[in-house]
């Protein structure tokens, strides 16, 4: 399991983790949610998404669940869930981004006075 670092998350990783924060999702739902959350700035191809999911699985930031024959389909579908480690990484990134915004806001206020 990878340890958390001060390295910023990539935008795609951030949005994948954010997508999984409320509930588990299958790959296509993650892809569509990331597009919506990012206001279409991040458009994940299937290969990019599953490469990122594999890396996040290897790091222990997400967990794969099996959704056996969902809604009468013939094959099983993989569902992904944010792990506690991944939730901490997301919270750390949100705090880092908030710090950046605070610093920028303070600087803009200083410039206006």
MARPA-880682 format. One record per atom (N, C-alpha, C, O): residue in one letter; atom name; x, y, z. Coordinates in Angstrom, 3 decimals. Atoms other than C-alpha are relative to their C-alpha. Last residue first. Layout:
! MARPA-880682
atom resn: A	name: CA	u: X	v: Y	w: Z
...
! end
This chain:
! MARPA-880682
atom resn: X	name: N	u: -0.017	v: -1.039	w: -1.020
atom resn: X	name: CA	u: -5.863	v: 47.690	w: -0.350
atom resn: X	name: C	u: 1.181	v: 0.916	w: -0.127
atom resn: X	name: O	u: 1.330	v: 1.844	w: 0.667
atom resn: X	name: N	u: 1.110	v: -0.928	w: 0.179
atom resn: X	name: CA	u: -6.700	v: 45.700	w: -3.485
atom resn: X	name: C	u: 0.011	v: 1.124	w: 1.038
atom resn: X	name: O	u: -0.687	v: 2.126	w: 0.881
atom resn: X	name: N	u: -0.247	v: -0.810	w: 1.191
atom resn: X	name: CA	u: -3.317	v: 43.934	w: -3.624
atom resn: X	name: C	u: -1.071	v: 1.077	w: -0.182
atom resn: X	name: O	u: -0.800	v: 2.120	w: -0.777
atom resn: X	name: N	u: -1.141	v: -0.894	w: -0.276
atom resn: X	name: CA	u: -3.695	v: 42.683	w: -0.053
atom resn: X	name: C	u: 0.247	v: 0.931	w: -1.171
atom resn: X	name: O	u: 0.545	v: 2.108	w: -0.965
atom resn: X	name: N	u: 0.494	v: -1.019	w: -0.936
atom resn: X	name: CA	u: -7.163	v: 41.259	w: -0.864
atom resn: X	name: C	u: 1.094	v: 1.003	w: 0.316
atom resn: X	name: O	u: 0.832	v: 2.205	w: 0.362
atom resn: X	name: N	u: 0.856	v: -0.884	w: 0.788
atom resn: X	name: CA	u: -5.727	v: 39.444	w: -3.912
atom resn: X	name: C	u: -0.547	v: 1.120	w: 0.880
atom resn: X	name: O	u: -0.613	v: 2.271	w: 0.446
atom resn: X	name: N	u: -0.860	v: -0.807	w: 0.858
atom resn: X	name: CA	u: -2.931	v: 38.002	w: -1.791
atom resn: X	name: C	u: -0.821	v: 0.998	w: -0.810
atom resn: X	name: O	u: -0.430	v: 2.157	w: -0.951
atom resn: X	name: N	u: -0.687	v: -0.988	w: -0.845
atom resn: X	name: CA	u: -5.331	v: 36.814	w: 0.889
atom resn: X	name: C	u: 0.866	v: 0.927	w: -0.840
atom resn: X	name: O	u: 0.914	v: 2.132	w: -0.588
atom resn: X	name: N	u: 0.997	v: -0.995	w: -0.420
atom resn: X	name: CA	u: -7.524	v: 35.134	w: -1.724
atom resn: X	name: C	u: 0.637	v: 1.090	w: 0.850
atom resn: X	name: O	u: 0.343	v: 2.272	w: 0.674
atom resn: X	name: N	u: 0.310	v: -0.845	w: 1.158
atom resn: X	name: CA	u: -4.530	v: 33.384	w: -3.297
atom resn: X	name: C	u: -0.982	v: 1.101	w: 0.376
atom resn: X	name: O	u: -0.819	v: 2.249	w: -0.036
atom resn: X	name: N	u: -1.176	v: -0.829	w: 0.288
atom resn: X	name: CA	u: -3.302	v: 32.100	w: 0.065
atom resn: X	name: C	u: -0.270	v: 0.946	w: -1.163
atom resn: X	name: O	u: 0.105	v: 2.118	w: -1.116
atom resn: X	name: N	u: -0.118	v: -0.980	w: -1.077
atom resn: X	name: CA	u: -6.780	v: 30.880	w: 0.985
atom resn: X	name: C	u: 1.166	v: 0.941	w: -0.259
atom resn: X	name: O	u: 1.028	v: 2.156	w: -0.118
atom resn: X	name: N	u: 1.027	v: -1.021	w: 0.210
atom resn: X	name: CA	u: -7.218	v: 29.192	w: -2.390
atom resn: X	name: C	u: 0.069	v: 1.092	w: 1.060
atom resn: X	name: O	u: -0.104	v: 2.271	w: 0.751
atom resn: X	name: N	u: -0.384	v: -0.788	w: 1.178
atom resn: X	name: CA	u: -3.918	v: 27.354	w: -2.044
atom resn: X	name: C	u: -0.998	v: 1.133	w: -0.248
atom resn: X	name: O	u: -0.608	v: 2.265	w: -0.535
atom resn: X	name: N	u: -1.128	v: -0.853	w: -0.390
atom resn: X	name: CA	u: -4.783	v: 26.267	w: 1.489
atom resn: X	name: C	u: 0.457	v: 0.876	w: -1.161
atom resn: X	name: O	u: 0.780	v: 2.049	w: -0.974
atom resn: X	name: N	u: 0.553	v: -1.093	w: -0.804
atom resn: X	name: CA	u: -8.164	v: 24.995	w: 0.258
atom resn: X	name: C	u: 1.088	v: 0.959	w: 0.458
atom resn: X	name: O	u: 0.883	v: 2.173	w: 0.468
atom resn: X	name: N	u: 0.628	v: -0.940	w: 0.932
atom resn: X	name: CA	u: -6.385	v: 22.971	w: -2.436
atom resn: X	name: C	u: -0.612	v: 1.184	w: 0.740
atom resn: X	name: O	u: -0.525	v: 2.319	w: 0.271
atom resn: X	name: N	u: -1.080	v: -0.666	w: 0.736
atom resn: X	name: CA	u: -4.122	v: 21.352	w: 0.159
atom resn: X	name: C	u: -0.568	v: 1.047	w: -0.949
atom resn: X	name: O	u: -0.054	v: 2.162	w: -1.036
atom resn: X	name: N	u: -0.624	v: -0.953	w: -0.925
atom resn: X	name: CA	u: -7.122	v: 20.602	w: 2.409
atom resn: X	name: C	u: 1.117	v: 0.778	w: -0.700
atom resn: X	name: O	u: 1.249	v: 1.987	w: -0.507
atom resn: X	name: N	u: 0.963	v: -1.094	w: -0.164
atom resn: X	name: CA	u: -8.957	v: 19.002	w: -0.538
atom resn: X	name: C	u: 0.566	v: 1.063	w: 0.938
atom resn: X	name: O	u: 0.416	v: 2.257	w: 0.678
atom resn: X	name: N	u: -0.058	v: -0.814	w: 1.225
atom resn: X	name: CA	u: -5.848	v: 16.959	w: -1.326
atom resn: X	name: C	u: -0.963	v: 1.177	w: 0.087
atom resn: X	name: O	u: -0.628	v: 2.285	w: -0.333
atom resn: X	name: N	u: -1.266	v: -0.743	w: 0.007
atom resn: X	name: CA	u: -5.566	v: 15.741	w: 2.256
atom resn: X	name: C	u: 0.103	v: 0.904	w: -1.219
atom resn: X	name: O	u: 0.578	v: 2.035	w: -1.123
atom resn: X	name: N	u: 0.129	v: -1.079	w: -0.996
atom resn: X	name: CA	u: -9.263	v: 14.801	w: 2.277
atom resn: X	name: C	u: 1.262	v: 0.845	w: 0.057
atom resn: X	name: O	u: 1.186	v: 2.069	w: 0.163
atom resn: X	name: N	u: 0.921	v: -1.001	w: 0.549
atom resn: X	name: CA	u: -8.797	v: 12.841	w: -0.974
atom resn: X	name: C	u: -0.154	v: 1.166	w: 0.968
atom resn: X	name: O	u: -0.107	v: 2.323	w: 0.549
atom resn: X	name: N	u: -0.715	v: -0.678	w: 1.093
atom resn: X	name: CA	u: -5.720	v: 11.023	w: 0.352
atom resn: X	name: C	u: -0.873	v: 1.104	w: -0.595
atom resn: X	name: O	u: -0.386	v: 2.198	w: -0.884
atom resn: X	name: N	u: -0.989	v: -0.909	w: -0.615
atom resn: X	name: CA	u: -7.553	v: 10.241	w: 3.599
atom resn: X	name: C	u: 0.747	v: 0.777	w: -1.066
atom resn: X	name: O	u: 0.986	v: 1.974	w: -0.910
atom resn: X	name: N	u: 0.791	v: -1.106	w: -0.579
atom resn: X	name: CA	u: -10.505	v: 8.804	w: 1.625
atom resn: X	name: C	u: 0.929	v: 1.010	w: 0.662
atom resn: X	name: O	u: 0.716	v: 2.217	w: 0.544
atom resn: X	name: N	u: 0.374	v: -0.900	w: 1.087
atom resn: X	name: CA	u: -8.061	v: 6.734	w: -0.425
atom resn: X	name: C	u: -0.794	v: 1.191	w: 0.494
atom resn: X	name: O	u: -0.628	v: 2.304	w: -0.005
atom resn: X	name: N	u: -1.262	v: -0.608	w: 0.446
atom resn: X	name: CA	u: -6.555	v: 5.197	w: 2.719
atom resn: X	name: C	u: -0.277	v: 1.012	w: -1.119
atom resn: X	name: O	u: 0.281	v: 2.110	w: -1.122
atom resn: X	name: N	u: -0.312	v: -1.037	w: -1.001
atom resn: X	name: CA	u: -10.060	v: 4.579	w: 4.085
atom resn: X	name: C	u: 1.278	v: 0.739	w: -0.375
atom resn: X	name: O	u: 1.384	v: 1.948	w: -0.174
atom resn: X	name: N	u: -0.469	v: 0.572	w: -1.265
atom resn: X	name: CA	u: -10.838	v: 2.759	w: 0.838
atom resn: X	name: C	u: 0.233	v: 1.141	w: 0.997
atom resn: X	name: O	u: 0.200	v: 2.315	w: 0.629
atom resn: X	name: N	u: -1.092	v: -0.741	w: -0.613
atom resn: X	name: CA	u: -12.975	v: 4.276	w: -1.945
atom resn: X	name: C	u: 0.379	v: -0.663	w: 1.319
atom resn: X	name: O	u: -0.489	v: -0.918	w: 2.154
atom resn: X	name: N	u: 0.358	v: -0.707	w: -1.228
atom resn: X	name: CA	u: -15.126	v: 1.640	w: -3.616
atom resn: X	name: C	u: 1.236	v: 0.707	w: 0.537
atom resn: X	name: O	u: 2.340	v: 0.167	w: 0.472
atom resn: X	name: N	u: -1.134	v: -0.511	w: -0.757
atom resn: X	name: CA	u: -14.990	v: 0.199	w: -7.116
atom resn: X	name: C	u: -0.483	v: 0.866	w: 1.152
atom resn: X	name: O	u: -1.449	v: 1.620	w: 1.033
atom resn: X	name: N	u: 0.423	v: -1.208	w: -0.696
atom resn: X	name: CA	u: -17.540	v: -2.028	w: -8.835
atom resn: X	name: C	u: 1.164	v: 0.414	w: 0.893
atom resn: X	name: O	u: 1.819	v: -0.431	w: 1.505
atom resn: X	name: N	u: -0.869	v: -0.429	w: -1.091
atom resn: X	name: CA	u: -16.533	v: -4.632	w: -11.387
atom resn: X	name: C	u: -0.523	v: 1.320	w: 0.555
atom resn: X	name: O	u: -0.858	v: 2.237	w: -0.195
atom resn: X	name: N	u: -0.554	v: -1.331	w: 0.238
atom resn: X	name: CA	u: -19.333	v: -6.090	w: -13.479
atom resn: X	name: C	u: 0.819	v: 0.372	w: 1.228
atom resn: X	name: O	u: 0.438	v: 0.063	w: 2.357
atom resn: X	name: N	u: -0.235	v: -0.775	w: -1.214
atom resn: X	name: CA	u: -20.288	v: -9.725	w: -13.700
atom resn: X	name: C	u: 0.627	v: 1.335	w: -0.372
atom resn: X	name: O	u: 1.298	v: 1.461	w: -1.396
atom resn: X	name: N	u: -1.320	v: 0.052	w: -0.626
atom resn: X	name: CA	u: -21.553	v: -11.035	w: -17.010
atom resn: X	name: C	u: 0.073	v: 0.862	w: 1.254
atom resn: X	name: O	u: -0.715	v: 1.788	w: 1.442
atom resn: X	name: N	u: -0.607	v: 1.323	w: 0.066
atom resn: X	name: CA	u: -24.975	v: -11.979	w: -18.353
atom resn: X	name: C	u: 1.317	v: -0.060	w: 0.760
atom resn: X	name: O	u: 1.617	v: -1.075	w: 1.388
atom resn: X	name: N	u: -1.025	v: 0.135	w: 1.035
atom resn: X	name: CA	u: -26.905	v: -8.901	w: -17.321
atom resn: X	name: C	u: 0.648	v: -1.372	w: 0.095
atom resn: X	name: O	u: 0.534	v: -2.060	w: 1.110
atom resn: X	name: N	u: 0.267	v: 1.021	w: 1.004
atom resn: X	name: CA	u: -30.120	v: -9.267	w: -15.313
atom resn: X	name: C	u: 1.024	v: -0.120	w: -1.111
atom resn: X	name: O	u: 0.756	v: -0.786	w: -2.112
atom resn: X	name: N	u: 1.192	v: -0.291	w: 0.804
atom resn: X	name: CA	u: -29.865	v: -5.997	w: -13.401
atom resn: X	name: C	u: -0.185	v: -0.976	w: -1.152
atom resn: X	name: O	u: -0.508	v: -0.561	w: -2.265
atom resn: X	name: N	u: 0.882	v: -1.117	w: -0.341
atom resn: X	name: CA	u: -26.346	v: -6.665	w: -12.117
atom resn: X	name: C	u: -1.148	v: 0.146	w: -0.993
atom resn: X	name: O	u: -0.949	v: 0.046	w: -2.204
atom resn: X	name: N	u: 1.143	v: -0.107	w: 0.912
atom resn: X	name: CA	u: -24.965	v: -10.161	w: -12.735
atom resn: X	name: C	u: -0.975	v: 1.135	w: 0.348
atom resn: X	name: O	u: -2.135	v: 0.882	w: 0.673
atom resn: X	name: N	u: 0.374	v: 1.172	w: 0.799
atom resn: X	name: CA	u: -22.619	v: -10.406	w: -9.761
atom resn: X	name: C	u: -1.299	v: 0.240	w: -0.763
atom resn: X	name: O	u: -2.346	v: 0.510	w: -0.176
atom resn: X	name: N	u: 1.445	v: -0.169	w: 0.050
atom resn: X	name: CA	u: -21.381	v: -7.000	w: -8.600
atom resn: X	name: C	u: -0.521	v: -1.092	w: -0.929
atom resn: X	name: O	u: -0.607	v: -0.894	w: -2.141
atom resn: X	name: N	u: 0.653	v: 0.643	w: 1.135
atom resn: X	name: CA	u: -17.813	v: -7.823	w: -7.631
atom resn: X	name: C	u: -1.501	v: 0.159	w: 0.137
atom resn: X	name: O	u: -2.081	v: -0.161	w: 1.175
atom resn: X	name: N	u: 1.071	v: 0.892	w: -0.437
atom resn: X	name: CA	u: -16.056	v: -5.328	w: -5.372
atom resn: X	name: C	u: -0.566	v: -0.662	w: -1.247
atom resn: X	name: O	u: -0.508	v: -0.077	w: -2.329
atom resn: X	name: N	u: 0.906	v: 0.513	w: 1.030
atom resn: X	name: CA	u: -12.746	v: -3.670	w: -6.112
atom resn: X	name: C	u: -0.983	v: -0.973	w: 0.629
atom resn: X	name: O	u: -0.609	v: -1.873	w: 1.380
atom resn: X	name: N	u: 0.229	v: 1.436	w: -0.156
atom resn: X	name: CA	u: -11.144	v: -1.558	w: -3.381
atom resn: X	name: C	u: -0.955	v: -0.426	w: -1.109
atom resn: X	name: O	u: -1.906	v: 0.288	w: -1.425
atom resn: X	name: N	u: 1.339	v: 0.483	w: 0.312
atom resn: X	name: CA	u: -9.686	v: 1.929	w: -3.801
atom resn: X	name: C	u: -0.026	v: -1.514	w: 0.181
atom resn: X	name: O	u: 1.015	v: -2.167	w: 0.242
atom resn: X	name: N	u: 0.887	v: -1.157	w: -0.142
atom resn: X	name: CA	u: -6.708	v: 3.836	w: -2.370
atom resn: X	name: C	u: -1.440	v: -0.354	w: -0.347
atom resn: X	name: O	u: -2.366	v: 0.337	w: 0.078
atom resn: X	name: N	u: 0.904	v: 0.212	w: -1.117
atom resn: X	name: CA	u: -4.695	v: 0.653	w: -1.773
atom resn: X	name: C	u: -0.962	v: 1.150	w: 0.235
atom resn: X	name: O	u: -1.559	v: 1.240	w: 1.308
atom resn: X	name: N	u: -0.367	v: -0.903	w: -1.094
atom resn: X	name: CA	u: -1.837	v: 1.827	w: -3.972
atom resn: X	name: C	u: -0.874	v: -0.214	w: 1.241
atom resn: X	name: O	u: -0.566	v: 0.296	w: 2.319
atom resn: X	name: N	u: -1.343	v: 0.379	w: -0.451
atom resn: X	name: CA	u: -2.252	v: -1.203	w: -6.281
atom resn: X	name: C	u: 0.453	v: 0.845	w: 1.187
atom resn: X	name: O	u: 1.158	v: 0.351	w: 2.068
atom resn: X	name: N	u: 0.121	v: 1.294	w: -0.686
atom resn: X	name: CA	u: -6.002	v: -0.514	w: -6.511
atom resn: X	name: C	u: 1.343	v: -0.418	w: 0.588
atom resn: X	name: O	u: 1.421	v: -0.830	w: 1.746
atom resn: X	name: N	u: 0.634	v: -0.307	w: -1.284
atom resn: X	name: CA	u: -5.306	v: 3.143	w: -7.339
atom resn: X	name: C	u: -0.249	v: -1.265	w: 0.820
atom resn: X	name: O	u: -0.148	v: -1.244	w: 2.047
atom resn: X	name: N	u: -1.000	v: -0.661	w: -0.836
atom resn: X	name: CA	u: -2.866	v: 2.054	w: -10.065
atom resn: X	name: C	u: -0.568	v: 0.307	w: 1.384
atom resn: X	name: O	u: 0.115	v: 0.112	w: 2.390
atom resn: X	name: N	u: -0.989	v: 1.019	w: -0.371
atom resn: X	name: CA	u: -5.398	v: -0.395	w: -11.506
atom resn: X	name: C	u: 1.052	v: 0.595	w: 0.939
atom resn: X	name: O	u: 1.418	v: -0.018	w: 1.943
atom resn: X	name: N	u: 0.605	v: 0.860	w: -1.010
atom resn: X	name: CA	u: -8.114	v: 2.279	w: -11.410
atom resn: X	name: C	u: 0.966	v: -1.083	w: 0.460
atom resn: X	name: O	u: 1.021	v: -1.398	w: 1.648
atom resn: X	name: N	u: 0.025	v: -0.746	w: -1.263
atom resn: X	name: CA	u: -5.831	v: 4.721	w: -13.235
atom resn: X	name: C	u: -0.599	v: -0.851	w: 1.111
atom resn: X	name: O	u: -0.091	v: -0.847	w: 2.233
atom resn: X	name: N	u: -1.394	v: -0.118	w: -0.430
atom resn: X	name: CA	u: -5.120	v: 2.186	w: -15.987
atom resn: X	name: C	u: 0.089	v: 0.716	w: 1.346
atom resn: X	name: O	u: 0.840	v: 0.306	w: 2.230
atom resn: X	name: N	u: -0.353	v: 1.280	w: -0.598
atom resn: X	name: CA	u: -8.844	v: 1.387	w: -16.135
atom resn: X	name: C	u: 1.473	v: -0.070	w: 0.393
atom resn: X	name: O	u: 1.829	v: -0.808	w: 1.312
atom resn: X	name: N	u: 0.737	v: 0.266	w: -1.229
atom resn: X	name: CA	u: -9.710	v: 5.059	w: -16.603
atom resn: X	name: C	u: 0.470	v: -1.298	w: 0.649
atom resn: X	name: O	u: 0.791	v: -1.316	w: 1.837
atom resn: X	name: N	u: -0.519	v: -0.890	w: -1.044
atom resn: X	name: CA	u: -6.978	v: 5.778	w: -19.148
atom resn: X	name: C	u: -0.674	v: -0.287	w: 1.331
atom resn: X	name: O	u: -0.007	v: -0.359	w: 2.363
atom resn: X	name: N	u: -1.353	v: 0.426	w: -0.352
atom resn: X	name: CA	u: -7.903	v: 2.749	w: -21.241
atom resn: X	name: C	u: 0.599	v: 0.832	w: 1.115
atom resn: X	name: O	u: 1.231	v: 0.296	w: 2.026
atom resn: X	name: N	u: 0.092	v: 1.264	w: -0.731
atom resn: X	name: CA	u: -11.623	v: 3.544	w: -21.168
atom resn: X	name: C	u: 1.382	v: -0.448	w: 0.467
atom resn: X	name: O	u: 1.552	v: -0.859	w: 1.615
atom resn: X	name: N	u: 0.225	v: 1.122	w: 0.902
atom resn: X	name: CA	u: -10.966	v: 7.138	w: -22.183
atom resn: X	name: C	u: -0.062	v: -1.262	w: 0.853
atom resn: X	name: O	u: 0.345	v: -1.252	w: 2.014
atom resn: X	name: N	u: -0.818	v: 1.198	w: -0.123
atom resn: X	name: CA	u: -11.389	v: 9.713	w: -19.465
atom resn: X	name: C	u: -0.353	v: -1.009	w: -1.082
atom resn: X	name: O	u: -1.517	v: -1.375	w: -1.243
atom resn: X	name: N	u: 0.712	v: 1.032	w: 0.757
atom resn: X	name: CA	u: -12.728	v: 13.150	w: -20.312
atom resn: X	name: C	u: 0.894	v: -1.229	w: -0.020
atom resn: X	name: O	u: 1.913	v: -1.249	w: -0.710
atom resn: X	name: N	u: -0.678	v: 1.287	w: -0.069
atom resn: X	name: CA	u: -11.565	v: 15.687	w: -17.736
atom resn: X	name: C	u: -0.893	v: -1.033	w: -0.674
atom resn: X	name: O	u: -1.955	v: -1.386	w: -0.160
atom resn: X	name: N	u: -1.435	v: -0.260	w: 0.160
atom resn: X	name: CA	u: -12.554	v: 19.279	w: -18.548
atom resn: X	name: C	u: 0.782	v: -1.302	w: -0.017
atom resn: X	name: O	u: 1.797	v: -1.409	w: -0.704
atom resn: X	name: N	u: -0.540	v: 0.506	w: 1.268
atom resn: X	name: CA	u: -16.169	v: 18.183	w: -19.158
atom resn: X	name: C	u: 1.462	v: 0.376	w: -0.254
atom resn: X	name: O	u: 1.937	v: 0.248	w: -1.382
atom resn: X	name: N	u: 0.633	v: -0.842	w: 1.025
atom resn: X	name: CA	u: -17.555	v: 20.218	w: -16.205
atom resn: X	name: C	u: 0.628	v: -0.251	w: -1.370
atom resn: X	name: O	u: 0.907	v: 0.685	w: -2.119
atom resn: X	name: N	u: -1.038	v: -0.884	w: 0.546
atom resn: X	name: CA	u: -15.060	v: 18.409	w: -13.966
atom resn: X	name: C	u: -0.549	v: 0.975	w: -1.043
atom resn: X	name: O	u: 0.207	v: 1.714	w: -1.674
atom resn: X	name: N	u: -0.653	v: -0.733	w: -1.086
atom resn: X	name: CA	u: -17.798	v: 16.849	w: -11.834
atom resn: X	name: C	u: 1.008	v: 1.027	w: -0.516
atom resn: X	name: O	u: 1.149	v: 2.112	w: 0.049
atom resn: X	name: N	u: 0.942	v: -0.971	w: -0.571
atom resn: X	name: CA	u: -19.825	v: 15.904	w: -14.927
atom resn: X	name: C	u: 0.650	v: 0.858	w: 1.089
atom resn: X	name: O	u: 0.497	v: 2.080	w: 1.096
atom resn: X	name: N	u: 0.302	v: -0.992	w: 1.034
atom resn: X	name: CA	u: -16.945	v: 14.257	w: -16.801
atom resn: X	name: C	u: -0.918	v: 1.092	w: 0.561
atom resn: X	name: O	u: -0.700	v: 2.280	w: 0.323
atom resn: X	name: N	u: -1.193	v: -0.843	w: 0.116
atom resn: X	name: CA	u: -15.803	v: 12.531	w: -13.619
atom resn: X	name: C	u: -0.242	v: 1.089	w: -1.036
atom resn: X	name: O	u: 0.119	v: 2.245	w: -0.817
atom resn: X	name: N	u: 0.001	v: -0.889	w: -1.156
atom resn: X	name: CA	u: -19.359	v: 11.262	w: -13.097
atom resn: X	name: C	u: 1.198	v: 0.942	w: -0.031
atom resn: X	name: O	u: 1.067	v: 2.125	w: 0.283
atom resn: X	name: N	u: 1.025	v: -1.027	w: 0.204
atom resn: X	name: CA	u: -19.544	v: 9.836	w: -16.632
atom resn: X	name: C	u: -0.007	v: 1.012	w: 1.148
atom resn: X	name: O	u: -0.186	v: 2.209	w: 0.919
atom resn: X	name: N	u: -0.365	v: -0.793	w: 1.173
atom resn: X	name: CA	u: -16.237	v: 7.945	w: -16.303
atom resn: X	name: C	u: -0.983	v: 1.155	w: -0.206
atom resn: X	name: O	u: -0.569	v: 2.292	w: -0.434
atom resn: X	name: N	u: -1.112	v: -0.866	w: -0.409
atom resn: X	name: CA	u: -17.069	v: 6.772	w: -12.771
atom resn: X	name: C	u: 0.352	v: 0.940	w: -1.149
atom resn: X	name: O	u: 0.514	v: 2.144	w: -0.949
atom resn: X	name: N	u: 0.583	v: -1.031	w: -0.861
atom resn: X	name: CA	u: -20.460	v: 5.450	w: -13.967
atom resn: X	name: C	u: 1.076	v: 0.971	w: 0.489
atom resn: X	name: O	u: 0.824	v: 2.172	w: 0.596
atom resn: X	name: N	u: 0.692	v: -0.949	w: 0.866
atom resn: X	name: CA	u: -18.702	v: 3.614	w: -16.817
atom resn: X	name: C	u: -0.619	v: 1.132	w: 0.816
atom resn: X	name: O	u: -0.595	v: 2.288	w: 0.393
atom resn: X	name: N	u: -0.872	v: -0.826	w: 0.826
atom resn: X	name: CA	u: -16.235	v: 2.012	w: -14.405
atom resn: X	name: C	u: -0.716	v: 1.045	w: -0.835
atom resn: X	name: O	u: -0.314	v: 2.208	w: -0.840
atom resn: X	name: N	u: -0.679	v: 0.771	w: 1.034
atom resn: X	name: CA	u: -18.696	v: 0.731	w: -11.803
atom resn: X	name: C	u: 0.721	v: 0.986	w: -0.931
atom resn: X	name: O	u: 0.488	v: 2.193	w: -0.874
atom resn: X	name: N	u: 0.489	v: -0.155	w: 1.372
atom resn: X	name: CA	u: -19.492	v: 2.800	w: -8.741
atom resn: X	name: C	u: 0.747	v: -0.962	w: -0.913
atom resn: X	name: O	u: 1.862	v: -1.387	w: -0.612
atom resn: X	name: N	u: -0.698	v: 0.792	w: 1.024
atom resn: X	name: CA	u: -19.188	v: 2.597	w: -4.939
atom resn: X	name: C	u: -0.643	v: 0.199	w: -1.374
atom resn: X	name: O	u: -1.837	v: 0.478	w: -1.483
atom resn: X	name: N	u: 0.435	v: 1.394	w: 0.106
atom resn: X	name: CA	u: -20.722	v: 5.464	w: -2.913
atom resn: X	name: C	u: 0.808	v: -0.733	w: -1.068
atom resn: X	name: O	u: 1.401	v: -0.099	w: -1.942
atom resn: X	name: N	u: 1.306	v: 0.249	w: -0.611
atom resn: X	name: CA	u: -20.277	v: 9.070	w: -1.753
atom resn: X	name: C	u: -0.420	v: -1.472	w: -0.013
atom resn: X	name: O	u: -1.102	v: -1.932	w: 0.903
atom resn: X	name: N	u: 0.152	v: -0.367	w: -1.415
atom resn: X	name: CA	u: -16.487	v: 9.326	w: -2.183
atom resn: X	name: C	u: -1.402	v: -0.243	w: 0.553
atom resn: X	name: O	u: -1.505	v: -0.665	w: 1.705
atom resn: X	name: N	u: 0.256	v: 1.163	w: -0.846
atom resn: X	name: CA	u: -16.181	v: 7.341	w: -5.420
atom resn: X	name: C	u: -0.298	v: 0.358	w: 1.455
atom resn: X	name: O	u: -0.659	v: -0.519	w: 2.241
atom resn: X	name: N	u: 1.149	v: 0.727	w: 0.528
atom resn: X	name: CA	u: -16.537	v: 10.333	w: -7.728
atom resn: X	name: C	u: -0.389	v: -1.163	w: 0.902
atom resn: X	name: O	u: -1.572	v: -1.450	w: 1.086
atom resn: X	name: N	u: 1.180	v: -0.792	w: -0.347
atom resn: X	name: CA	u: -14.159	v: 12.355	w: -5.565
atom resn: X	name: C	u: -1.276	v: -0.698	w: -0.460
atom resn: X	name: O	u: -2.283	v: -0.690	w: 0.246
atom resn: X	name: N	u: 0.212	v: 0.168	w: -1.435
atom resn: X	name: CA	u: -11.548	v: 9.602	w: -5.859
atom resn: X	name: C	u: -1.247	v: 0.754	w: 0.455
atom resn: X	name: O	u: -2.027	v: 0.242	w: 1.258
atom resn: X	name: N	u: 0.386	v: 1.408	w: -0.200
atom resn: X	name: CA	u: -11.945	v: 9.557	w: -9.648
atom resn: X	name: C	u: -0.285	v: -0.240	w: 1.485
atom resn: X	name: O	u: -1.308	v: -0.830	w: 1.832
atom resn: X	name: N	u: 1.406	v: 0.158	w: 0.351
atom resn: X	name: CA	u: -11.942	v: 13.378	w: -9.736
atom resn: X	name: C	u: -0.487	v: -1.444	w: 0.120
atom resn: X	name: O	u: -1.658	v: -1.671	w: 0.425
atom resn: X	name: N	u: 0.844	v: -0.755	w: -0.925
atom resn: X	name: CA	u: -8.674	v: 13.659	w: -7.814
atom resn: X	name: C	u: -1.477	v: -0.237	w: -0.302
atom resn: X	name: O	u: -2.258	v: -0.520	w: 0.607
atom resn: X	name: N	u: 0.029	v: 0.755	w: -1.253
atom resn: X	name: CA	u: -7.039	v: 10.920	w: -9.871
atom resn: X	name: C	u: -0.902	v: 0.673	w: 1.015
atom resn: X	name: O	u: -1.692	v: 0.008	w: 1.686
atom resn: X	name: N	u: 0.820	v: 1.192	w: 0.222
atom resn: X	name: CA	u: -8.015	v: 12.693	w: -13.118
atom resn: X	name: C	u: -0.099	v: -0.851	w: 1.266
atom resn: X	name: O	u: -1.177	v: -1.355	w: 1.582
atom resn: X	name: N	u: 1.405	v: -0.373	w: 0.071
atom resn: X	name: CA	u: -6.749	v: 16.053	w: -11.854
atom resn: X	name: C	u: -0.889	v: -1.231	w: -0.198
atom resn: X	name: O	u: -1.958	v: -1.329	w: 0.403
atom resn: X	name: N	u: 0.341	v: -0.444	w: 1.349
atom resn: X	name: CA	u: -3.432	v: 14.571	w: -10.824
atom resn: X	name: C	u: -1.491	v: 0.313	w: -0.007
atom resn: X	name: O	u: -2.237	v: -0.167	w: 0.846
atom resn: X	name: N	u: 0.618	v: 1.021	w: 0.839
atom resn: X	name: CA	u: -2.967	v: 14.454	w: -7.084
atom resn: X	name: C	u: -0.176	v: 0.551	w: -1.411
atom resn: X	name: O	u: -0.356	v: 1.755	w: -1.597
atom resn: X	name: N	u: 1.397	v: -0.212	w: 0.400
atom resn: X	name: CA	u: -0.562	v: 16.927	w: -5.524
atom resn: X	name: C	u: -0.506	v: -1.165	w: -0.849
atom resn: X	name: O	u: 0.254	v: -1.782	w: -1.596
atom resn: X	name: N	u: 0.126	v: -0.182	w: 1.441
atom resn: X	name: CA	u: 2.594	v: 15.452	w: -4.007
atom resn: X	name: C	u: -1.461	v: 0.207	w: -0.364
atom resn: X	name: O	u: -2.316	v: -0.584	w: 0.034
atom resn: X	name: N	u: 0.418	v: -1.372	w: 0.221
atom resn: X	name: CA	u: 2.666	v: 15.967	w: -0.238
atom resn: X	name: C	u: -0.156	v: 0.301	w: -1.484
atom resn: X	name: O	u: -0.465	v: 1.432	w: -1.858
atom resn: X	name: N	u: -1.095	v: -0.943	w: 0.144
atom resn: X	name: CA	u: 2.762	v: 12.213	w: 0.169
atom resn: X	name: C	u: -0.566	v: 1.397	w: -0.129
atom resn: X	name: O	u: -1.782	v: 1.583	w: -0.177
atom resn: X	name: N	u: 0.401	v: -1.310	w: 0.490
atom resn: X	name: CA	u: 0.446	v: 9.473	w: 1.322
atom resn: X	name: C	u: 1.216	v: 0.908	w: -0.047
atom resn: X	name: O	u: 2.124	v: 0.797	w: 0.777
atom resn: X	name: N	u: 0.207	v: -0.981	w: -1.058
atom resn: X	name: CA	u: 1.923	v: 6.020	w: 1.662
atom resn: X	name: C	u: -0.378	v: 1.331	w: -0.622
atom resn: X	name: O	u: -0.045	v: 1.612	w: -1.774
atom resn: X	name: N	u: -0.778	v: -1.223	w: 0.122
atom resn: X	name: CA	u: 1.370	v: 3.391	w: -1.000
atom resn: X	name: C	u: -0.270	v: 0.925	w: 1.178
atom resn: X	name: O	u: -1.388	v: 0.982	w: 1.691
atom resn: X	name: N	u: 0.839	v: -1.171	w: 0.000
atom resn: X	name: CA	u: 0.000	v: 0.000	w: 0.000
atom resn: X	name: C	u: 0.889	v: 1.241	w: 0.000
atom resn: X	name: O	u: 1.826	v: 1.342	w: 0.791
! end
